[in-house]
């Protein structure tokens, strides 16, 4: 499996898909894995045609191997219990009106590879379509 390296695009957005992708009821990869390099901030740009699709969700996976035979959902802190800070899978759920969206995400620069996935909780008779998807990245320069 190959991956794209963001450093070759000089902080410009890189397309992840070449043709529209139907959004199904199962998690599906959006493009190929991305080599993160020294980047610690990424932005996932997307254009959707919602149609009958409901509950469109996006998540990011990380791995230390490019073929993602061993992958992990990037978490977010869950502070719903005041006595502890937990971790929960970071899943972004889009409203039915959302069509063009940028999702910025902080990632650890210690995660060598990432990839995006998308699904619909209810695909509908005419499923949503991911018309465009691209990624851009930035390093904050933190030490």
Residue pairs with C-beta under 8 A, 6 or more apart in sequence:
1 32
1 33
1 66
1 67
1 68
2 32
2 33
2 66
3 32
3 33
3 34
3 35
3 66
3 113
4 14
4 31
4 32
4 33
4 34
4 35
5 34
5 35
5 37
6 14
6 34
6 35
6 36
6 37
6 39
6 42
6 135
6 136
6 137
7 37
7 38
9 136
11 136
11 137
11 138
12 136
13 43
13 45
13 134
13 135
13 136
14 134
14 135
14 136
15 31
15 132
15 133
15 134
16 30
16 31
16 32
16 116
16 133
16 134
16 135
17 30
17 31
17 130
17 132
17 133
20 49
20 129
20 130
20 131
21 28
21 30
21 118
21 129
21 130
21 133
22 127
22 128
22 129
22 130
23 48
23 53
23 56
23 118
23 119
23 120
23 123
23 127
23 128
23 129
23 130
24 119
24 120
24 123
24 127
25 119
25 120
25 121
25 122
25 123
26 119
27 59
27 117
27 118
27 119
28 117
28 118
28 119
29 115
29 116
29 117
30 115
30 116
30 117
30 118
30 130
30 133
31 115
31 116
31 133
31 135
32 115
33 63
33 66
33 68
33 113
33 114
33 115
34 42
34 113
34 114
34 115
34 135
35 66
35 112
35 113
36 42
36 107
36 109
36 111
36 112
36 113
36 114
36 137
37 109
37 137
38 109
38 139
39 107
39 109
39 137
39 138
39 139
40 106
40 107
40 108
40 109
40 138
40 139
40 140
40 142
41 104
41 105
41 106
41 107
41 137
41 138
41 139
41 140
42 60
42 104
42 105
42 107
42 114
42 135
42 136
42 137
42 138
43 102
43 103
43 104
43 105
43 135
43 136
43 137
44 58
44 60
44 102
44 103
44 105
44 116
44 133
44 134
44 135
45 101
45 102
45 132
45 133
45 134
45 135
45 136
46 58
46 100
46 101
46 102
46 103
46 130
46 132
46 133
46 134
47 99
47 100
47 130
47 131
47 132
47 133
48 56
48 94
48 98
48 99
48 100
48 101
48 128
48 129
48 130
48 131
49 99
49 128
49 129
49 131
50 56
50 96
50 97
50 98
50 99
50 128
51 124
51 126
51 127
51 128
51 129
52 122
52 123
52 124
52 125
52 126
52 127
52 128
53 120
53 122
53 123
53 124
53 126
53 127
53 128
54 96
54 120
54 121
54 122
54 124
55 93
55 120
55 121
55 122
56 93
56 94
56 98
56 118
56 119
56 120
56 128
57 91
57 92
57 93
57 94
57 118
57 119
57 120
57 121
58 91
58 92
58 94
58 103
58 116
58 117
58 118
59 73
59 74
59 89
59 90
59 91
59 92
59 116
59 117
60 73
60 74
60 90
60 105
60 107
60 114
60 115
60 116
60 117
61 68
61 71
61 72
61 73
61 74
61 114
61 115
61 116
61 117
62 71
62 72
62 74
62 107
62 108
62 111
62 113
62 114
63 69
63 70
63 71
63 72
63 111
63 112
63 113
63 114
63 115
64 70
64 111
64 112
64 113
65 113
66 112
66 113
68 113
68 115
71 115
73 89
73 90
73 91
74 89
74 90
74 105
74 107
74 111
74 114
75 87
75 88
75 89
75 90
76 87
76 88
76 89
76 90
77 85
77 86
77 87
77 88
78 85
78 86
78 87
78 88
79 85
79 86
80 86
90 105
92 103
93 121
94 101
107 114
109 139
116 133
116 135
118 130
120 127
120 128
